[in-house]
């Protein structure tokens, strides 16, 4: 079982382009690719699944224990013959100073014994690209750079100058991608436009595979990559199922669910009952818990506000069973949501929260939460790790009790966060794992 991790020294250097192109090219060669995404990201794993033909999984060294990372990776490679991991941000970028638990892609590579395929955007440089490659090679002694892919190469001379300088360091250059804007995937404010919304996704992935096949020596890459350093050990679900029968909102407004949660819940015997609020569907009355994940409710606020069947069904469900909302789901549980144009849309009214996108403000980062009461996320006192990533502003939190005491990854004092009222709870916090 071999594998490698695709990384760069910064965001926007071409990791996703190369990752999707390689996954698609390898899959059509008949390789059984096990895709992995480092860090907190909902959108890229759906593209991985489409490219590789197999579900992806998120691995996070800050939010998960080493045992959870290894257990999820062990299950991910079952039935596969090649693990392909996509890093986040820069290879070494993370938080805190706990060795091996910074949330960086480097930590995942070290934990799994993966060599690194380094993507370098060489725009505006030639020989100087070797200095960047050398820094990546030397900075972390746990890692081995298996090779380099040059991205946004302007000419054959440009490619030659970069390649000669980097290979003089003993690092093989196994490909050079020219500047090409026609293969870029559409984006919006939280990243790529979601896979299920990209109508020509298969055509785009085939184009990426063709692009990578033309410019990357894939056979040499496979020869250079390492064995995955995993035992067969497994671990309990990072987040136990919130119920035996889970009504899960699932459509363009509610799509941010981590694959490792759904896989683990099903493995624990739970049944997932998807429903679409945008299609005016209510949660299944036979479910014992309702989960409203994050997504893009701000883009669908008018349709959600007009979905009387969904809202009435949700209120009826909440009368005697737990309902939990994460981020976008939390906003829909509130009184109202103001969209980017300044129009207010009435929401479910199950919590006192009012939110607005009229003046966007980025909220981003890891969070550690201690629950203040029993609920779908666990018992009072349970400790959860996760993250926030949204642009909404809170107009008013209302008079509801807080859900948890929450701190960031930088040593801040815990503060009350989220809302709970009766059997209804929510917060902007996306849960990755339970670590108590």
N, C-alpha and C positions, 0 to 999 in steps of 0.2 A: 504494500500500500504506500504510494508516494504522494507527495503534496508540496505545495509552495504557497507563499503569501505575496500578493501584489501590493506594493507600497510606493509612496513617493515621499518627498520631503515637505510637501505642502498640499493643500487642497487645490483642486482645479488643474492638476498636472496631467490628468488623463487616466487615472486608475480605473474609473468605471468603464470608459471606452474599451480599454485593454481587457479588463475582467470579463465583460459581456462578450466581446469578440472571441476571446480564448475559450470561454465556456461553450459558446455556440459552435465554434470550430471543432473543439474536442468532442462534443456530443455527436456531431454528424460524422466524425471519424469512428464512432462506435464506442468511445470511452464513456464509462459510467462516472460522471463527475459529481462529487459531493460539494456543493457550493457553501461557502461560509462568508458572513459579513462580520467584521470586527466593529464593536461598539454599538451604540443605540441608533438604529436606523430602521424605519418601517418600509421605506420605499424600495431601496436597492434589492432586498431579498426577493421581492416579487419579480423583478427583472431577472435575477439569478435563476429563479425557478423556470421562467419561460425560456431562458437561454440554455440551461443545462438539462431541462426535462426532469428535474428532481427538485424537491423543496430545499430551500436554503435555511440556515439557522444563524442567529446572532450569538456571538461569543464576546464577553465583556469582562476584562480582568479587574475592573473597579467594582462593578455591580454584582459580579458573581464570585463565589469562592473558587479556588483552584479545582476542587473536586467537582463543582458544578460545570466548569468549563470542560474538564476532561470527560465527564459523563455525557454531556451533550455532544461533544465531538465524537466520542465512541459510537454513540447511536447514529450520528450523521453519516459515518463512513460505512455503515452496514450495507453490504451489497454494492458498494462502489469500488472503483480501482484508482481514483485520483481525487485528492482533496484540493480545491482551488479556493483560497481565501482572499477576499478584498479588504484592504485596510481602510482606516478612516483618517482624515486630515493628513498630517505628516506622520511618518513612521514612528517617531519617538514622542509625539505629542500626547500628553496625558495630564493628570492632576495628582497632587499630593506627592509624598516622598516615600511611600511604602513600596519597597522593591518588589517588582512582579505584580503589583496591584494598582497601577496608575491609570488603567483604561487604555493604554496605548496599544497600537498594533504590534509593537515590538514585544510586549508582554505575551501576546497570543502566539506569536512566532516562537518565542522561547519555550513557552509551556508545551506546545505541540511538536517542537523540534523541527520547525519548518524553515527552510532557507527562503531568502527574500529575493523576489524579482523586482528590481528597482526601476521605476518609471521616472525619467528625467525630462521635463519640459526644457528644451534647449533654445527656446526663443531668445534671441539677442545675445547668445554666447556661443563659443565653440570650445577651445581648449579649456576654458574656465569650468566647463561642465565636469571635468575630471576632479576639480577641487571639491565639488559637491559630492561626487561619487566616493571620493576618498574619505570625506567626513562621515558619510553613512557607513562605510566599511569599518571605520575605527571607533566610532562613538560608543557602541554597545558591544562588549566582548562576548555576550551571549549569542550574537547573531552572525550568520554567514550570508553574504550577498552572493547569490548564485549567478547573477548576471544583470545586465542593464538593457532596458529598452529606451531608445531615444524617441521623444515625441515632439511633434511640430517642427520637423526638420525642413529647412527651406530649399536645399539643393544637394546635389551629390557631393560637392565640395564641403558643404556644411557637415554632412554626414561623416565624411572621411576625417575631417579635423577632430570632431568630437570622438569618433571611434578610436582613432589612433591614440589620443590622449588618455582615454579611459582604459583601453586594453594594455597600455604601458604600466598600469597599476596592477595588472594581473586579473582584472575583471572582464569577462567576456561580454561583448555587445552582441545580443542575439536578435536584434531587430531595430529598425528605424521607421517610425510612422511619419509620413509627410503631413503637412498642414492640410486639413480636409474638414470643411465646415458642413458638408452635406450629410455626414454620418452622425452629427450631434443630435442627441435626444432633447425634446422640449422640456423646459423647466418652469417651475412656479415657486412661490415664496418659501416652501419647506423642502425644496429639492426638485427632483425630476417629477414631471407629470406622471401620475401613477400608471403602472403597467396596464391595468384593466381599462384605462382611459385612452391608451395609445392604440388607435384603431389599426394602424399599419405596423404593429409591433413585430410580427413575424418577418415582414419584409425588411424592417430596420435591423433586426438581429442577423438575418442572412447577409445583409450588407456589411455589418460589422465583422461577421465571420470571414467573408471574402477579403475584406480590408486587412484583417490580421493575418490571414493565410498568405497574402501577397508579400507582407513585409516582416513577418516574424518567422524565425527558424523553430517551428514547434517541436520537431523531433529532437533538436539539440536541447531545447528547454526541458523536455521530459527526461533526457539523459542526465541533466545536471541537477534535477530536483531531488529532494531527500526523502527518506522514509519518515512516515508520521510516527512520532514517539508517543504512542498511546497504549495503555493496557486495556483490558476489556472491562475495567471497572465502570460501574454506572452509579448514579446517585438519584435521590428522590427528585421529584419535580421542583424546579426553582420556585414555582408558585403552585401550591396545591389547588385543585379545582374549587371554585367558589360554590359549587353545588353539583348534584348528580345530573340534573338536566338543566342546561344553561341556555337561556334565550339570548342569542348574540345578534345585535344590530350589525348588519353587514351590507353595505352598498357604497356608493361614491362619497357619501357624507360620513360614513363610519367604517374606516378600512384599516386603522392602525392597530393591528393585533399582532403581537410577536408570534412567529411560527412555533417557537419552542413551548409557548404556553398551550396552544391548541393541541400540539402533538402529545405533550405530557398529560393534559387533561383527558384526552381520549385513551391514552395508555393506562390511566388510572381508573378507567371504566365510565367516565362521564360522557354524556351525550350532548353534542352541540346542536342547537336548534336555531339556525340563522333566520332572520327576518329583515325586510327592507322597509325602514321608515319612509324612504322616498317613494316607495310604491304604496304607501299608506297602510302598511301591514303592522299589526300589533304583536307584542311578544306572545309566544305560545302560552296559553293558560295552564298547560300541563307542566310547564317548567317550574323549578323551585328557586331560580334566581335569574335576574335580567342584567346583562352587561352591555353598556353603551360605550364602545371604544372611541378613541380620537379619530380624527380625519379632517374633513373640510366642511363643517356645518356652516361656516361663514359664507361659503359659495352657494349654499343650498338653503339659506335661512328662510326665504320666502316659501319654498316648497314644504319645508318642515313645519313652518308655522301654520300652513294651510292643510296639513295632513291630520284631519280631525280624527280619523280612525286610529292612527298611530298614537296620537296624544291621549285620547280617551282610553285606549287599551293600556297604555303605559301607566296612567293614573290609577286605573282599576287594579293593575298588577301590583303597584306599589302599596296598595291599601293593606295587603297582608303578606307580601313577600319582598325580599331584598332586591333593591335596584342600585347598581353602582355605575357611575360615569367617570371616564378618564378624559381629561382635557376637553376635546370637542363634545364628548358625551356629557361631561360636567356642565358645559355651557347650555346644552339642550335641556338639562334638568332644571335650569334656573328660570327666572321670571321672564327675561327677555335678552335678545342679542341684537346689537346695533351693527349693521354691516358697514363696509368701507365707504358707502355713499351716504351714511348717516341715517339710514332708515332703520327704525326699531321694529323687530319681529318678536311677537309673543312666543314664548317657549312653554315647556310643560308646567312650570310653576310649582314643582315639587321641592325646590330649594329657593332661598331668597336671593340668589346670585343674579346680578346684571352685568353683562360684559359688552365690550365694544371693540370693533375693528376700525372705527373712524379715524383714530389716531393710533397707528400701529407702533408697538414697542416690543422688541425682541426679548423674550425670557428664555434663557438657555443654560443648561448645566445639569450635572448630576445632583441627586437628592438622596438623603437617607431619612426615612420616616419611621416614627414609632407610633403605632395605632393607639388611640385613646379609648376605643370601645370595640367590642366584638362586632364583626361584620363579614362581608364576602371576602375581604382581603386577609382575614385571619382574626385571631383573638386579640383582645386588648393587651398591649405590651409587645406584640410582634414587631420585629424590625424588618423593614423592606428597603430595598435599594431601587433606584430608577432615575428618571430624568424628566426635565421640562424642556419643551421646544415649541413655543407658540408666540404669536404676535398680539394676542388679545390683551386688552386692559380691563381690569375690574372696575366697574362703575360703583357698585356696592356689593358687599359680601352678604348683606342681610343679617338676620339675628340667629342664624343656625349655629349650633355647636361645631367646633372644629373637628375634623376627622383625625388629625395626627399632629405630632410635633415634628417639624421638618427642618433639617439643616442641609447646607450645601456641602460640596467636597473640599471647601477651603477653610474649614474650621469655624464657620459661623455658629453662633448660639442657636439652638433649636427654637423655632417659633411656631405658634399655632397656624395650621394651614388646612385648606379644604373645608368641606361642610358635611354635616349629617343632621338628618331630621327623621325621626322614626326609623323606618327600614330603608331610607334613601340616603345614599352617600355619594360623594364625588370630590375630585380635586384635579388640578392641572398636572399632577404627578403621574407619570407613566411607570407602572411597576415592571421591573426587569426580574427581580428575584427576592425571595424571602431568605434572610441570612441570620435570623436569631437562633 
